Amino acid sequence: MKNARHLADEIRPTGFTCLMCGGCCSRGEDDGNLVLVSAPEIRAIMDFTGLAWDDIAEPYPDMMPAEGGGEFTLAWCLRRTETACIFLNENNRCTIYPARPLICRTYPFAWEEGKLSVYACPGIGQNTLCNEADTIAEECIRREGAEAEDAERTGEIFMTMDLKPGEYAVVDSEGVKRIG
C-alpha cells in the first residue's frame, strides 16, 4: 500500500481544485456519473439523510447469469435523475457532502493497481493546496483498502449464493439481497 505523503507528492504536480461545476455528478454521453457505492457507504448515507436504502441506491445495471438460474450483480450505485446524481442540488452542491462515498471524495483521482489514475475533470491543472493533496491522498488510500475489504467479503458471500431461476439479486459485503 502506498504511503499517503508520497501519493500526495504525486498529486500536487497534477494540480487540482474542485471548481464545483457539478460535471462529475451529471450524466454525460458515456453514462459517466454512475457512482458505485458499498453497503457501508449506503448505510452512512441512510444515517445522514434518514432515507431508505432503495431511495439512495439501485442495483448496478449489468446483470450476470447465476449458476442454476437467476441473475445477479455485484454492485450498487447511487440513484440518478435524468440529468444527475439525486444528491446534486440546483447550485451544483452535494447535499450529502459529509457522508459522500469515497469515490466522490477522491475524484478525479484513484490509486489503482499500484499507480495514480487521474480522470478527466475541468479542475485538473489548477493549483492544489498542500492540505488538499494530503487529504485526497489519504482518502485514495482509504478507498483502496475499503474496496479491497468489500471485494473480499463480497467474494465470500458470492461463493455461497444460491439463486433460483427467475430470481434477481445484488451480492454485496452484507449478503445476497433479492430484488424485483
C-alpha positions, 0 to 999 in steps of 0.5 A, a space after each residue: 500500500 502506498 504511503 499517503 505523503 508520497 501519493 500526495 507528492 504525486 498529486 500536487 504536480 497534477 494540480 487540482 481544485 474542485 471548481 464545483 461545476 457539478 460535471 462529475 455528478 451529471 450524466 454525460 454521453 458515456 453514462 459517466 456519473 454512475 457512482 458505485 457505492 458499498 453497503 457501508 457507504 449506503 448505510 452512512 448515507 441512510 444515517 445522514 439523510 434518514 432515507 431508505 436504502 432503495 431511495 439512495 441506491 439501485 442495483 448496478 445495471 449489468 446483470 450476470 447469469 447465476 449458476 442454476 438460474 437467476 441473475 445477479 450483480 455485484 454492485 450498487 450505485 447511487 440513484 440518478 435523475 435524468 440529468 444527475 446524481 439525486 444528491 446534486 442540488 440546483 447550485 451544483 452542491 452535494 447535499 450529502 457532502 459529509 457522508 459522500 462515498 469515497 469515490 466522490 471524495 477522491 475524484 478525479 483521482 484513484 490509486 489503482 493497481 499500484 499507480 495514480 489514475 487521474 480522470 478527466 475533470 475541468 479542475 485538473 491543472 489548477 493549483 492544489 493546496 498542500 492540505 488538499 493533496 494530503 487529504 485526497 491522498 489519504 482518502 485514495 488510500 482509504 478507498 483502496 483498502 475499503 474496496 479491497 475489504 468489500 471485494 473480499 467479503 463480497 467474494 465470500 458471500 458470492 461463493 455461497 449464493 444460491 439463486 433460483 431461476 427467475 430470481 434477481 439479486 445484488 451480492 454485496 459485503 452484507 449478503 445476497 439481497 433479492 430484488 424485483 
